[in-house]
Structure formats: structure tokens, C-alpha cells
Amino acid sequence: MCLICQRIEWIKAGENPYFVKELETGYVVIGDHQYFKGYTLFLAKEHVTELHHMETSEKLRFLEEMSLVQEAVAKTFKAEKMNIELLGNGDAHAHWHLFPRRSGDMRGYGLNGRGPVWWVPWEEMAAEDCQVKSHELEQMIKALSDELEKHLV
């Protein structure tokens, strides 16, 4: 079983503390590391490795829902810009990385503090001091869930 499928099973069992909301095509979860405050993922319900492996109607709905999730993330976490990526090189299961970006958030990486999130070394991005704390996680989940409700009406 892939890592994303395992995390989805934890959601279904009520055991994923990062779970925010179930949508028609996927699950919204807060990222376990928060180097970029508000980092969120949108996990496809079905195990597919590529968008073009989805039926057209499902793919279009997945893209639409991702757009709604990214808007809610942007508003909830007061992003100046959103970085959105569907990579799948490490975990071959369609899932979106949603990074709220703010001025100076690269902490010395890139030109004038700007650049792609992946310029930050993984060891630094996933360091213990970037792990979300339980009290903070609860607040983030509540705020994002409330904002998502406004967009899913």
C-alpha cells in the first residue's frame, strides 16, 4: 500500500490527526511540517499516479476542488501568493501540495528571498522545529474547515 493510501485509510479509521475535510474527489489535510505556514495537501481518493489516468469528469472535478481548496488555504493563512504542485515522484499517488507564500519566507534562499519551495533543503523544511504542534494543528484545522465551508456551498 502506498503512503498516501495508508494516510487515507487512517482518515477513514478516524486516526489521521491532520485531516481537515473530505470532498467529493479527495481529502484535505494539513501538512505535518509547516516551514511554510499553512502548507496543506489535497489527496486524491482514488489511487492514480497521473491526472490523465482519471476519467475526464473525475479529473475536472478534482481540479475544480483543488482550486477551491487552494483559495480557502490562501484566505485562511493570508497568503500573498500560492504555490501549487502535483509531483508524485516520491509518493506515486495523485496529491496536490498547496504552499501559502509570503514575502521573505525563503529565509535566505533564492533571489531577494524568492524562489520555489523546493530550494529549501528537505532536512530544514521537515526539521523538528517545523513540525506542527497539536494545539496549533487544532486551530489550523478549524480555521481551514470553516473557510472551506464558505467555498463549498
Buried (B, 14 or more C-beta within 10 A) or exposed (E): EEEBBEBBEBBEEEEBBBBBBEBEBBBBBBBBBBBBBBBBBBBBBBBBEEBEEBEEEBBEBBBEBBBBBBBBBBBBBEBEEBBBEBEBEEBBBBBBBBBBBBEEBBEEBBEEEBEEBBEBEEEEBBEEEBBBEEEEBEEBBEBBBEBBEEBEE
